[in-house]
Amino acid sequence: MEKFLIILLLLIGSHGVSAQRISRQYNNVSMAQALKELNQLQNRYTVNFIYNDLEDFRITTNIKNKSVPDAIEQLIGFYPIRMTRRGDVIMVECTHKTRRHLTGKVIDETGQPVPYANVLLLSVVDSSAISGGVSNESGIFVVPFEPSKVIARISYVGYKPVYRTFSTEQAGIIQLQPDALKLKEVTIKTSRPLYKQTSGGMSINVENSLLSKLGTAMDVLGQLPRVTTNGDNVQVFAKGTPLIYVNNRRISDMKELTELKSDNIKSVEVITSPGAQYDAQVQSVIRIKTIRRQADGLSFRNDTRIEYNGKWTGSEATKFTYRTKHWELFNNLTWMNYKDQEKNYLCSQIHTSREDIEAQQHIRYKANHNLLSENIGASYLINDSNTIGGTYRYYTDYHMDGSIDNNQNIYKNGTLEGTIAQKGDVEVRVPARHQADLYYVGRLEKLSIDFNASYMSIGTKERHAQSEHSNEFPNREVHSTGNQHSNLWAGKLVLSHPLWGGNIYWGTELSSTNSRGDFNNKEQIVAASETNIKERYHALFTEYTHSFGNFTLNTGLRYEHVTSDYYSFGVKQDDASKHYSNLFPSFSLSWNHEKWSFQLNYSNKIHRPSYRTLRNFIQYNNRYAYEGGNPELHPEQIHNVEINGIYRWLSISIGYKYYKDVMFWTHKLYNNQAISFSSTYNYDHSENLYASISASPKFGIYQPTAEINYIQQRFHAPLDNGTLVKNNPCFAISLRNQFAFSNTFIARVDFRARTKIYDGFQTSNGWARMNLAFRKTFYNNRLIFILSADDIFKSEREQWTLRGYGTTLDKDCYNYTRAVSLTVTYNFNAKRSKYKGTGAGNAEKSRL
C-alpha cells in the first residue's frame, strides 16, 4: 500500500501541468491544412489523417480557448468526417470515402453565406437518397457521391428548396430565396447507426434512439443485444456477469443503474472480448457514457418505489450533488425493504448398493430484508488534464430473517417409510461493509496516467435453527452458526503514450486479500470448520492499438501471478494452497466501411472459484441432503474465439469457448451413505458453441428489437453412460417493443422465451415471460412516473434436473416473479457526475 501512496503523491504533484488550449481563426482553408497546423501548434496530441482525403473540405470558423479534441470537433462540424481518440492519438478520417465530392456554396437573397443548409443528393433514376451533408459557417458544402450524375436538393428553414442536376464535382454558388409561407413549427429528424463496432465489442447509440426514453440505465441495458436483466442482476449472453462502468468509473452497487436516467446516456458499449487492461477473470464489460452537461450548483434526486408480488416491498433513494467549476461533492443514501419468497417442490433420489431413497419435499421459504447504504464522494478538477477524487461507501443488511416450512415424504425402495415436518429459522446479518476508492487521472505531456486504489472490508454472520418432527423417524434438532470476514487492498496503474502512429498502454495491478470463516454445528452432525485464505495477486499488462485504413488492430498480453495460502484451524494446508503464474494474450481485428463492420476476437481468460466455494465447510439442509465447499478446486482456463458483424441496426455474433479444468456443481453420495452431498468439482474440459442475431429497425413511434440466441455445450463426464449429461442445443428468443407516443409518454411490451438449456450436469426447463411498462413525465422531466407489470401471465418458473453420481435432484420453484411496481422520481437540477475513478481489484471485489 505504501507504494500506491507514494505513486499517488507523485501523480498529484503533477497538478502544475497546464493544459494546452487553442485559439485560432480559419477562413476558407482546407480541413487538411487546418489539422496539419493544429498538429504543429501543440505537443500533447498526435493528429493522424490522410491529407488527400480531407483536402476538399473547406472550413471557416473561429476557435476560442478550446482543447485540441474540442477544436477538431468544431472544425469537423457537420462534415462526413469522424474523429477517433485513443489516449493521446487522434485519428481523423472521412466516413464516406469516394472518388468524387460535390462542392459548392450556399448564399441567401442578399448574397450572405447560409450556414447549416441541408444538401441531399438523389438518384436521377428513382430519386432515392444517395448521400447528404450540411454547409459550414461560410456556406460551403462538400458531399461525397459515386454516380456519374446526381440531383442535389438544397434546403434551409424559411427558404424555398432548390433542385439542381450535376454531372461534375463543382456546384458553384447556389442562391436561396425566402419562402412566403409562415413557418409555425419545424421538426428536424436525423438518423444515426444504432450499432457501431468497437474494440472487442459494439457501441449502441442511446441518445438518438427510443432507448433514451426508457427511464433508467437498467431499463436500457435490458433492451440491448446479448444483455438480459432480472432485478439487480445483469448478464451478457455466453459471457456471464459483466463489469459495468459509468464514465470510466466502475460501479459496485447496481442501484446506481436505477439512479442514472436513460435520457442522460449518450452511448453504451458492450465488450464481449475484453483486452489485456482488464482482469483475466473478466469475460464481459459494459461501459456507459453519459451526455456531457456543464452546470454548477446543487442538484437533488429522489426515487420512491413500491412493489407488490404477494407482499409489499419498497425502497427510497436520495442523491445530493454540489458542483463548482473545480469541485464536485455528492452523497447517495439508499434504504430498501424487500422480501424473498419461494414455493418449492424438490424430489431427491438416492441410490446406494443397499437401498434406494426418494425424498419428496414441499418447501415454503420467506425472508425479509432491510438494507441501508450510503455513498459519499468528492472529486477535484485540477485543470483540463488532471483530476483526483475518492469515494467511501457504507452498506449494511441490518435485518434479514427467514423461515422455512418443509414437509417431506420419504420412500425406501418404493415404499412410503414416513413423513417429516421440518421447520427452520434463518438469520443473516451483514453488520457493516466498508469500501473506499481513490483515483488520479492526468497527463504529463503525451503520457496519460490513470491510477486507482481501493480498500474493502465485508463481514457476514449466519445462524440456522431447524427442527424435524416425525412419527416414523427420530426427531432431530439442528443448530448451526457461520461467520465470514474478508478484506481487500488493491491498486491499479495504467499508462498510455503514442507509438508508431498508434497508442500503447501498459501498467500493473496489485491486490492483497484475507478471507476468514468458521462453521459450527452444536449437535456435531456435521464437522466444524475454521478456514483462512490469504491471497496475493500481481499483474503486468500491455496493449497496443493501431488503425490503418478501414482496419483497426488491437493486441495485448497480460501476466498474472497468484499466491493463495489455505489454513485450516491455523495450520497451513499445502495440498489446498495454490500458486499460479499465467500469461493471457488477447487479439482483436476490426474492419469498418460505411454501414458495414466486422470483427475477429480472441481472448484467454480464467475463472477462479469464489472464497465461499473454497471453504472447507458442510452445510446441513436435511437428513438426506448436505452441501459444502471444496478447497482443492483449481481455476478454469477459458479460450474464446468470436466473430461479430454489424450492418446498421443488424448485429450478428458467432463464438466458440474451450474450458480447461471446467468447474461444475455436482451431486455425489456423502461417505457412501444414503445422503446426497453437493459441491463444485473440476473436470478435464468442456466446450461451448454460441451464436446471436439481433435486429432493431425503427418504424415511426414504434421501435422493436428482435433477438435470437443459440448455445450448446459439449461435455463428457467421467463414468457417464449417457444418462448424466445432455449436449442438446438451446434457443432463446426475445421481442422487445417500444412505443414513443410523445416526448412525455412511452409504453414498452417485452416478450422473452427459452427452450431447455444444458449446463454441466444440470438441465433447466424452458420458460416464457411477458412484461409491460408505462412511463409518463411532467414538468420537463422533473417528475417521472413508471408503472410496471412483470411476468403478467405467471409463466416463468425455475425448473431443473441435476443428475449426479448416485443421486438425482429435481426442482420446481415459483419465485413470485409476477409483480406490479410504481416508481416515482423527482429531479432538481440533475446532472452527470464528474467522478472519473474506475476502482482497483474489481474482479477480486466480485469474488468477495
N, C-alpha and C positions, 0 to 999 in steps of 0.2 A: 504493500500500500504506500510505503514511503516513496517508492519510485514514481507512483502515479501523482502524488502530491508535488514532487519536485518538477515533474513534467508539466503539471497544471500551472504551477507558479511561473515556470519559464514561458509557457504559452501566454499566460495573462500579461506577462511583461512585454509582449509584442503589441500592446494596445496603441502604442505610439505610431504604428504603421498607418499612414494615411491612405485613403482610397483615391485612385486617380479618377478625376471627373473630366468630362469632355464638354467643351463649349465651342461650337463651330457652326458656320453658316455655309450652306451649299446652294448654288444657283445653277440649275440646269446642267449638272455634271453627271457622269455615268456612275452607276452603282459600283462598278469595279474600281473606279478611281477613288471613290469615297472610302471604300473598305480598305484599299491599299494605304490611304492616308491615315485612317484610324489605327491600322496595324503599326505604322511608324511613329504615331504620336505617343504611344504608351508602351510599357514593357511588362504589363501584368498579364495580358492575354495574347494568345497567338490566334490570328484570324486567318482561316484557310478557306479558299474559294477558287473556282476556275474562272479566270479573267474573261475569256471569250463568252462564257455562258451568261455573264451579268453585264456585259458592256453595253447592250442595247437599252437597258433600263436607266432612264434619266430621273434625277431627283432634284427637288428644290425644297429645302427645309431649313429650319433654324434650331439647332440643338443647344440647350442651355443647361449646363451643370448636371450632366447625366453620366451614369456609369457606362462602360463600354457596351455591355449587353443591351441596356435600355436605349443607348444611342443607335445601335444597329436595328433594334426593333422599330425605332422611329424612321430610320432610313427605308426599311422594307415596306412599311405602310400596308397597302392593300395589294402589293405586287405578289405574283405567284412565286414567292421565294420563302424558303424555310431556313430558320436558324436553329442549330443544334449545339447545345453547350455540354461539354464533358470536362468538368474541372476547369482548367484554365485554357482549354482549346475550344474555340468557337468555329463551327463549320457552317458556311452559308452556301446554299445551293438553290438553283431554280427547280421548282417542283414539276414543271411542265417543260421537259427538255425536247424541243422540236427544232427543226432547221429554220423555221420562219417565224417572225414576230410582226404582228400588225402594230405599227407605231403611228401616233398622231397626237393632236392637241385639241382640247375642247374649250371653246370660249362662249360667253353669253352674248346678248344683243348689243352690249356696249364694248365688246372686244376684250373683256376681262377674263382671265382663266377661270374655269369651273372645276374646282377640286371635288373629288369623290363622285364623279359621274360614272354611272354604270355602263360598261361596254360588253355586250353579249354578242358572240359570234355564232351564226346559224348556218346550217347546211343549205346550199342552194337547191338541193334535191327535195328534201321533205321539211325544211325549216326546223329541224331538231337542233338542240343546243350542242355546240362543239366545245367551246371554252368561254371564259369570261374574265373580266378584270375591272379595275377601278382607276380613274385618273388620280394623279398625285396633286400636291398643293399647287403646282404650276400648270395644272390641266393636262399634263402629258400622260398618255397611257401606252403600255406595251403588253400585248396579249399574244401568247403563243398560238399557232394553228398549223395544221398539216395540209388540208385540201388546197387544190390549185386556185379555187375561187370560194369566197365566203360572203355572207350577208352580215353586216355589222349593224346592231341596234344600239344607239347611244341615247341614254335617257338620264334625266335628273328631275328630282321633285320640283314641280311648279313649271316645268318646261315641256314642250312637245317633243316626243321621241323622234329621232332621225334614223332613217334606214338608208344604208349605202351598200353597194356591192363592190368588193375589192378582189383583184387578182394579183396585186403587188403588195409589198410589205409597207408601203408608205400611204397612210390615210390622209396626211395633210392636216389642215385646220378645219374643224367642224364646228359650226356656229349653231347654238340652240336658241329657239325663240320661246318667249313666255307663253304658257297655256292660259287661255282666257277663263277656263273653268276654275272656280274656287275650290281648293282642297280642304276638306273638313278633317280628315284623319288618314294617315298613311301608315301602313304596317310593312316593314321590310323583313323578309324572311330569308335566312341563309341555311344552307345545308352543308354540314361537315361530316367527314367519315366518322362513324360511330366507333369503329375498332381501328387501332393502329399498332403495328408490330414494334416491340421494344426489345432490348437485350434480355433474353431469357423468358419472354412472355408477351403480353399485349397491354395496350393502354386503351381505356374506354372513355370516350368523351361524354362527360356527365353534364357539363354546363350548357351545352347546346342540344339537349335531348329532354324527353319527358322524365328521365331519371332524376333531374334536378327538382321535380315537384313531388317526390315520393314522401318526404317527411324527414327521415334521419339517414345517417350513413349506414346504419344496419339495414334499413329498408333497401338502400341502393345495392349493397353487397348481395342481398338475396335475389336480385334481378340480373346479376352478371353471369356470363358464361362460365361454367365449371364451378361456380360458387353456390353453396347452399347454406342457409342459416336456420337455426332452430333455437329459439330463445336467445341466450347469450353465446351460443356455440356457432362457430364459423368453420366450414370445411371446404377444401378445394378438391374437386373430383380427382381421384387417383393420387393425390399428394398430401392428404391429411390436413391437420390444423396449421394454418399459416401464421407467421409473424405479421403483425399489422402495424404500419407506420402512418402517422398523420404529420405531414410537413417534416419528414425526416426524424420524427420523434416516435420511438416505439411505445405503443400503449400496452399497459399490463392489466388494465381494467376495461372489460368490454362495454361497460356502461358509457364510456366515452363515445362509443359509436352511436348511442342513442342521444347523446348531448349535441353532437355535430349535426347541423342542419344540411339536408341534401342540396338546397339552393346556395349553399356556401362552398360546394365542392366543384372544383374545376375538372379533375380527371381522377380516375382510379387505375392503377397499374397492377395487374395480376401476373406475378412472376412464378412460373412453374418450373424453372430451371435456374435457381439462384447461383450466383457466381462465387468466387473464392472469398469475397469480403464477408460472406455470411457463414455462421457456424455450420460445420459439416452435418449436423443433425437437422438443419432446416431444409425442408423439401419444397416449401412454397412461401411466398411473401406477397402481401398486399400493401401497396403504397398509395395513400390518399393525398392528393394535392388540392389545397383549397384556393379559392379566388383571393387574389391579393387586394385587400382593402386597408387603406391607411386612414385611421381616425383615432383620436386620443380621447381620454376621459374615462368615465365609469360605464361599464356595461353589466347587465344583470339578466339572468335567465332562470326560470323556474319551471320544472316539469312535475306534474302530478299525474299519477297513473293508477287506475283501479282495474281489477280483472276478476272475473267470476268463471270458475270451471268446476262448480260444485262447492267451492269455498271462496270466500272473498279474500283477495290479497291487494296490496298496494305499495306504492313507493313515492318518495319525494326527493327531488334532486334540485339543489340550488347552486348556482355558479356566479361568483362575483369576479370581475376583472377590472383593473385600473391600469390605464396606459398613458404614458407621456412619450415624448419624442425618443427617449432612450430606454425608459424603464417599462416593464410590464410586471404587475403583481396579480396573482389570482388565487382563489380559494374555492374549491369544489366540495360541497357537503352533500352526502347521499345517505338516506335511510330507506331500508327496504324490509318489508314483511312478505314472505311468500310461503306457500305450503306445498310440500310434495305429497302426492297421492299415487298409490298403485293398487291395482286389483289383479292379483297373480294366480295363475294355475301352473304348478310345477309337477312334473312327473319324472321321478328319478328311478332308473332301472339299474340294478347292481347284480353282476353275475360273477360268482366265485365257483370254485371246484366243488363246494359243498352245498351251496344254496343259491336261489335267485330271489332277490328282494326288489319289490316295487313300492315306492313311497309316493302317494298322490297327495299333493298339498294345495289347499286353497288359502291364500295369504292376502290379508288386507294390511297395507302399510300406510301410515300417516306420519308426517313430520312438519313441524312448524319452525320457521327460521326468522330470526331478527338480525339484520346486518346494519352496521354503521361504518361509513368510510369518509375520510377527509383527506383532501389532496391540496397542499399548499405549495406554491412555487413562485419563482421570480426569474426574470431574465434582464440582462443589461446589454444594450446595443452600444458598443464602444465607438464604432464607426461603421461605414457600409460594408467593411470586410471582416470585422471581428465582433463576436458576441459571446457572452458567458451566461450561465444560468444554472438553476438547480430546482429540484422538487423534493418534497417529503410527503409520503402517503402513510396514513394510519388506517388500519382495517381491523374490524372485529366482528366475528359471528358470535355475538354475546349470548344468544339464546337459541339452541337447536334441540328440541325434544321430539322423539319419535316413538311410535308404538307399533307393535306387530301382533296381529291375531292370526294364528296358523292352525288349521285343522288338518290332520294327517290321517290317511288310511294306509295301513301297512299290510302288504301282501307278501307271503312267503311261499314260493313255489306254486303261485297261482291261487292260494287260499288266503282269505282275509284273516290276519293274525290279530288285529286290533286297531284301535284308533288312539291318537294322541292329540290333546288340546294344548297348544303351545302359545303362551303369551310372553311378550318381551317388551322391554323399555330400552330405548337408546338415547344417550345424551352425548352430544358432541359440542365441544367449545373450542373456538379459536380466540384465546384471550387477547392476543394482540399480534398484528402483523405490521412490521415497520419496513419501509422501503425508502431509500434516499438515492437520488441521482444528481450528478454534477456533469456539466459539459462545457466545452470550449470549441467554437467553430471560428476559424480565421484563416488569414492568408499572409504569407511573407513573400513579397514579390510574386513569382509564379508558383510558389509552393503552397498548396492548400492543406489545412490541418483540421482534423476532426477528432476530438478527444472526449471520451466518456468514462465516468467512474460510477459504480453502483454498490450499494450495500442493501441486503435484505435479511430480515430475521422473521421466522414464522414458526408458530407452535400450535399443536392441536392436542386436545385431551378427549378421550373417549371412554364411555362407561356403558357396558351392556349387562342387562339382567334378564334372564329368561327362566320361566318355569314351565315344566312339562307334566301334565297330568293324564293318567290313563288307567283304565280298569284292567287292561291286559298286560301292560308293561310297567316296570318300576317307575315311579315318579322321579323327577330329576330337577334340581336347581342348578343353574349355571350363572356364575358372576365373573365378569372379566373386565379388566381395565387396560387401556393402552395410552401411551404418551409418545409424542414425536416433536422434536425441536430441531430446526435447521437454520443455518446462517450462511450467507454468501458474501464474499468480497470479489469485485470484478473490475477490470479496466480494459479499455479498447482505444487504440490509436490508429487512425487511418491518414496517410499522407498521399498526395497526388501531385503530378507535375507533367507538363507537356513533354512528349518524347517522340521523335521521328514522325511528326505530323499527326500523332495520336495522343493518347493520355495513358500514363502508367500510375497505378495505385499500389501501395504497399503498406504493411502495418503489422500490428501484433495485438493479441487478445489474451488476457490472463484471468484466471479465476481460482478462488480457494473456497471449498465447500466442506462444512461439517454437518452431518445428519445423525442425530442420536434418537434412539427409540427403545421402548420397553413394552412388554406384554406380560400380563399375569392373569392366571385363571385360579380363582380361590379354591375350587374343588379339585384342581390339578387333573382335570380330564384331558386337557392338552398342556403341553410343556410350556413353561415360561421362557421368555427370551429377553435379551438385553443386547442391543447392537449399536455400533458406532462406525460410520463410514466417513473417512477423510479422503477427499478427492482434490487433486491439484491438476489444473488444466492450463496448457500453454499452446498458443497457436501463432504461426507466422504465415503471411499470405502475400501474394502479389497478383495483380490483374492488369491486363493491357487491352486497350480498345483503340481500334483504328478504322476509319471509313475511307473507302476508295470507290468512287463512282456510286453505283447503286448498292454496293455491298458494305456491310459493317462486320468486322471481326472482333470477337471478344474471347480472350483466353486467359485462364487463371490457374494457379496452383496454391493449395493450402496444406500446411503441415500442422498436425495436432499431436501433442504428447500428453497423455493422461496417466496419472498415477492414482490408483484407488486402493486404499488400505481398509480392510474389513476387520472389525474387532467384535468378538462375542464375549460378554461378561468380562471385558477389559483385556482379553487375550487376543493377539493378532492371529487371524486365520489365513495362513499362507495360501491354501488352496482356493479361497474365495477372494483373495486380494489380486488385483489386476493392474498390469502396466501395458499401455498401448502407445505405439508410435505409428502414425499413418499419414500417407500423402493422398490428397484429394484433388485430382485435376478436374477442370471444367472447360467447356468449349461451346461457343455459340457463333454461328454464321448466318447473317440475315441478308436478304435481298429485297429491296423496295423499288417499285416503279409505278408511279401514279396510284391507281386504286388497288394494285396487287402487291402482296408481300408474302415472303416465305422465310422460314427459319428452321435451321437444324441445330439441336442442342444435345450435348452430352454432359452428364454430371455423375460424380461419385460421391455418395452420401453415406451416413452412418446413423443408426438408431440405437441409442443407449437405453437400457432399462431404467425405469424410474426408481427412486430410492425406496419407495414403499414396496415395489416388486422385488428388490434385492434383500429386503429384511427377512431374517430367519424367524418368522412368526407363523403360528397356526391359529386361524380364527374358527371358532365353533359356530356353525349355523344351526344344525340339529344333530341328533344322534346318528344320522346316516350321511351327513354332509359336512366336510371341513374344507377350508381353503387357506392358502398361505403364500409366502414369498419363496424366492429361490436365489440364494446368494451366489450360486455358481453360474448364473446367466452370463453369456457373452453378448456384446453388441452385435447387431446385424449390419452387414455391409450391403449397400444398395447401389447398383449400376443402372442408369436410366438414359435411354435414347428417345428423343421426342422430335417429331416434325410438325410444324404449325404452318397454316396458310390462312390468309385473310384477303377477302375481296369486299370492299365497302362494309356492309353490315352482316357479312357472312364470315364465320370463322370455323376452321377445321383443325383438329389435333389428333395425332396418332402416336402411340408410345409403347415402349417395352421396358419392363423393370425386372432386374435379376437380384434376388435377395440371397446373400450368403449368410449362413448361421441364422436363418429366419427364426423369429420368436412367435410362438403360438400358445394361446390359452388352452390347456389340456386337462382332461379328467383321467384319473387313474385310481386304482384301489389303494387305500391307506394301509400300509403294512400287511397287505394281503387279507385284510379284514373286509367285512361287508359294509364298508364305509367309502364313500366317494370323496376323493381329495382333488381339489382344483388348484392349479398353479400354472406358471409360464415356463416353457422349456424351449431350448434351442433344437432346431432340426437343420439338416445339411443345407438345403436350398429350396427356394420356390421361385416361380416366375409369374408375371402379370402382363397380359396384353390389354390395352385400352384404347378407346377412340371416343371423340366427342365432336359433334357438329352443332353449331348454334347460328340462328338467323334472327335479326332484329330489324325488319323493314318498318316503314312508317307510312300510315295512311291517314293523313289529316290529324284529327284528335286522337286517333287510335294507333298505339304502337305495341304490337305483340313481340314477344321473344319466345321462340320455339327452340327446344334443345333436346337432343337425343344422345345418350351416353351408353357406351358398351365397355364392360370389363370382364375378364375371365382369368382365373388363376390356373396355374399348372403346378400341382404339389403332390408328391407321393410320400405318404407317411410310412415309417418302418412297420413291418409286420401287418401291412394292410392288404386284405384280400379283396378290396373293392367296396367294403361296407363302411369304412370310416370317412373317407374324403371323396367329395364330388368336385369335378372340374368343369361344370357346365357354365355357359355364358350367362351374364346378367345384363339386362337393358333397363335404363331409366329414362323417362320422358318428362318434360315439363312444358307447360304453356302458360306464360305469364302475360296477362293482358292489362294494359294501362290505357285509361281514358282521361284526357285532359279536357273537361268540358269548358273550363275557363281558367284564368290565372289563379283563381282562388278556390277552385273545386276540382278534385281529382278522385277517380274511383279506380280500384285495382281488383282484378279477379285472377287468382293463381290456381293452377291445377298441376299436381305432381303425382307420379306413379312410378312404381318399380317392380320388376319381377324378382324371383328368388335370387339371392346373392350368396356366393360360396366363399368363405374366408377361413382358410385352415381347416379345422375340424367342424366348423360351425356353418350351418345352413340357415339363413334368415328368410322367412317368407316375404312375399311381395305385399305391397300396400298401395293405397291411393289416398290423396288428401286434396281438399279444396279450401282455399282461404279467400276472404273478402275484406276489403278495407275502403274507407272513405276519408278524405282529408279536406277540411274546409278552413280557410284562413280569413281573418278580419283585421282591420286597422293596419293595412300594409304589412302583413305577416307578423305583426306583434303578438297576435293572439291566434293560436292554432289548435284545432280540434281534430283528433284522429280516432275514428271508431273502427274497430277491427273485429272480425269473427274468424276464428281458426278452426280447421278440421270440422267444417259445417256438418258433414254427414257422419261424423264419428266413425270414420273408416280407417284410421291409422292405428295399428296395433303392433306391439313388439312381440313377434312370434318367431321362435328359432328352435333348432335342434342342435345340441352339441354332443357329438359322438366321441367316445374315448375308449381307453383300454379297460374293458370290463365294466364300463358304465355308459349310460346314455341319459342325457337330461333334455327334456322338452319344456319350453316355456311359452305361455300365452299370457300376455300382460297388457292391460289398458292403463296408460299413464295420464288419463284425464286431459288429453290434448285438445278436446273441444272446449273452446273458451271464447268469451266476449270481453273486450277491453276498451277502455276510453282513456286517451291521453290528452291532457290539456297543457299547453305550453304558452308561457308568456315571455316575450323578449323585450329588453330595453337596451337599445344601442349595442346589440350583439355584434361581435367582430371575431375574426380568426385569431388564433394565438400566434405570437412571435417566437414561442419557445422552439428551439431547434435541436435539442438533445435527442439522441437515439437510444441511450442506455447501453450498458455493457453486461455481458453474461446473460443475454436474453434467452438462449436455449436452456441454460442452466436454471434460470428462474422458472421456466415451464416444467422442468423435471421436478423442482421442489413443490 
